[in-house]
Amino acid sequence: MNSITKRWLRGSLLITFILVASVVGVFIYSSRSGFYTGAQQAMLNRLSSISGQLNLTGGQNPSQTAANRSRLLFRVVEQFDAKDKFELMLLDAAGQPLATSSGARLSYEQPPEDFKDALESAFGYASGIFTSAEQEHIMAVTVLVPDASEDVAAMRMLTSLTLIDKAIAQRALLAVGVGVCVLLISIWSGLFFVRSIVKPVSQIEEAATAIARGNLKTRLPEAPYDDEIGRLCNTINQMAEELSKTEKLQNEFISSVSHELRTPLTSISGWVETIAQLRDPEDENYRKGLAIIGQEADRLYGMVEELLSFSRLQSGVPLECAQLDLVAELTDVVLFMEARMKQEQIKADYEEPEVLLPVWADPGRLRQVFVNVLDNAIKYSPAGGVISIDLLQGGENVYVKISDQGQGIAPEDLENVKLKFFKGRGAVRGSGIGLAVVDEIMTALNGWVDIDSELGKGTTVTLCLPLYTQHPAAGLEPESGSQPEQMDKMQP
C-alpha cells in the first residue's frame, strides 16, 4: 500500500540525496583540481624562474652560446635546492634524461607523454600525471628550451602527489561526512514532519471509518497546530456533532410521527369497530363515527403529503416557476384558511393591498409556504387570538409578515426551528418538518425566511422574495432577497 512516507522517500528525500551528492562531488572535484593546478603552477613558476635566471627565454644576450647555456643548465640541476620536493631533469631531443637533480641515471623506453605534448603545444610546455612502479602518483611538467643549448631540448620537473592526494582524501572524507550529516538531519526532520501529518491523517481515517459505520460518538483529539490538519480535525468533529444531532432529531421525528400516525389510526380503528356494530345509519353515533373517520383520514393524508413534499424537495424536484401576483396568491390562501380560523375562534387581521407585486415563483410551492406558516400560527394561537398578516416592500424585495399571539418559541429552540425533524418544547401535533419545508422552498425561490419570537407574546415569521423584473429566459433571473434598510407597508 502506498503511503505518504514512501512517497516522501521516493520524492523529497531522493532529490535531497541527489543534491547533497552533487554538492559533495563538485566540492571533491574542485578541491582535487585546485590542488593539482596549484602543484602544476608551482613547478611552472620554478621552471620559468630558472629560465629567467639563465636568460634563456629569448636569447636576449648574444654572448650566450649554446655550450654556455648547456653548462649553465647542468650547473642549475646539480645545485637545485628543492630536491626534497621536486626533481629537476634535463631532456634531450629524444626525451631521454641527460641529468637529474637526484643524480640518478634514468632511461625511458618511450619519451614521456608530457614531453611529446610539449613538443606539440603552441606554448612550449605541458604537464601530465602518471603512476610510478611503486604505485605512487607523480606529476610532471615539461618546458621546452627556446634557444639551442647543445643536447638539452627541455627541462622536466617532477613531484610526488602523495601528500596532495592525502589532503584531497581528507577533504573528501570531510565533505562526505558533512553530506551524511545533512542527509541524516534531513531524514530526521523529514520523518518528524511526515509523522506529524501521517499520525493525524491516520486518526482522521479511523474516525471517518467509524463514523461511516454509524459510530457517531467518535471524536478526534484536539490538534496541537492550527493548520490545515487541525482545521480538518475540527471539521470532522463538527460533522460528527451535526450527524449526531441529525440522528437524534431523526429518531425523535420517527417517534413523533409514529405517535402522530398512531393517534388517528387508533381513532379510525375504534370507530370502524363501533360502526360495524351499529345497524341504523340514522344513529347519531353512526354519523359521528363517519365524520371522525373522515377527519382523521384527512389528517393522515395531510401528514403524508407533507412528508412526501419534503422528500421531493430534498431530491431536487425542479420548480415550475411563473410570474405571479404575490398579493393574489396570499389573499387566496388567507380565504382558504379563513374557515379553519373561525372554527378555532381566531381572527385574521389582513387587508388586501390594491397593488400588483410580481414575483417569479412556483404557485403550488408558494401556496404551500403560506399554508404551512398560517397553519403553525393557528395551531399555536389561543382562542380569541389575532393573526396579523402584512405585506411590505423594501427596495427590490417584497416581504410577508405573519404574526400570532401564541405561546412563542423558547430562545434555545429558536435557532433550530427550521431544521428538519426538530420539535421544540411545547410543540403540538405535527411532523416537525413544516418550517423545514418552508425554508427549503424559500431558498429555492431565491428568498429567505426569518423567525422572531418571544415566549408568552407570540411569533413573527417574515418571508422575503425578490420582486420580478425580467423573465429568466431573457437572461436575468431574480436575485436572492436581502435584508432591506427600510420596509414600507402596502396600503390597501
TAGI-V132847 format. One record per backbone hydrogen bond with DSSP energy under -0.5 kcal/mol. NH is the residue of the N-H (numbers start at 0). CO is the residue of the C=O. If there is no record, write none. Layout:
BEGIN
NH:CO
NH:CO
END
This chain:
BEGIN
6:2
7:3
8:4
9:5
10:6
12:7
13:8
14:10
15:11
16:12
17:13
18:14
19:15
20:16
21:17
22:18
23:19
24:20
25:21
26:22
27:23
28:24
29:25
30:26
31:27
32:28
33:29
34:30
35:31
36:32
37:33
38:34
39:35
40:36
41:37
42:38
43:39
44:40
45:41
46:42
47:43
48:44
49:45
50:46
51:47
52:48
53:49
54:51
55:50
56:50
61:59
63:60
64:62
68:64
69:65
70:66
71:67
72:68
73:69
74:70
75:71
76:72
77:73
78:74
79:76
84:81
85:81
86:157
88:155
89:98
90:153
91:95
94:91
97:89
98:89
100:87
102:99
105:103
111:94
115:111
116:112
117:113
118:114
119:115
120:116
125:141
127:139
129:137
131:135
134:131
137:129
138:158
139:127
140:156
141:125
142:154
143:123
144:152
145:143
148:151
151:148
152:90
153:90
154:142
155:88
156:140
157:86
158:138
159:84
160:136
164:160
165:161
166:162
167:163
168:164
169:165
170:166
171:167
172:168
173:169
174:170
175:171
176:172
177:173
178:174
179:175
180:176
181:177
182:178
183:179
184:180
185:181
186:182
187:183
188:184
189:185
190:186
191:187
192:188
193:189
194:190
195:191
196:192
196:193
197:193
198:194
200:196
201:197
202:198
203:199
204:200
205:201
206:202
207:203
208:204
209:205
210:206
211:207
212:208
213:210
214:209
215:213
217:214
226:224
230:226
231:227
232:228
233:229
234:230
235:231
236:232
237:233
238:234
239:235
240:236
241:237
242:238
243:239
244:240
245:241
246:242
247:243
248:244
249:245
250:246
251:247
252:248
253:249
254:250
255:251
256:252
257:253
258:254
259:255
260:256
261:257
262:258
263:259
264:260
265:261
266:262
267:263
268:264
269:265
270:266
271:267
272:268
273:269
274:270
275:271
276:272
276:273
277:273
277:274
280:278
282:279
286:282
287:283
288:284
289:285
290:286
291:287
292:288
293:289
294:290
295:291
296:292
297:293
298:294
299:295
300:296
301:297
302:298
303:299
304:300
305:301
306:302
307:303
308:304
309:305
310:306
311:307
312:308
313:309
314:310
315:312
316:311
320:318
321:360
323:358
325:323
325:356
328:324
329:325
330:326
331:327
332:328
333:329
334:330
335:331
336:332
337:333
338:334
340:336
341:337
342:338
343:339
344:341
345:340
346:384
348:346
348:386
349:347
353:490
354:352
356:354
357:355
358:323
359:465
360:321
360:358
362:319
362:360
365:361
366:362
367:363
368:364
369:365
370:366
371:367
372:368
373:369
374:370
375:371
376:372
377:373
378:374
379:375
380:376
380:377
383:344
384:381
386:346
387:385
387:402
388:348
389:400
391:398
392:487
393:396
396:393
397:464
398:391
399:462
400:389
400:398
401:399
401:460
402:387
402:400
403:458
406:379
412:409
413:409
414:410
415:412
416:412
416:413
418:415
421:418
426:423
436:432
437:433
438:434
439:435
440:436
441:437
442:438
443:439
444:440
445:442
446:441
447:463
449:461
451:459
453:457
455:406
456:453
457:453
459:451
460:401
461:449
461:459
462:399
462:460
463:447
464:397
466:395
467:357
473:470
474:471
475:470
480:445
487:392
489:390
END
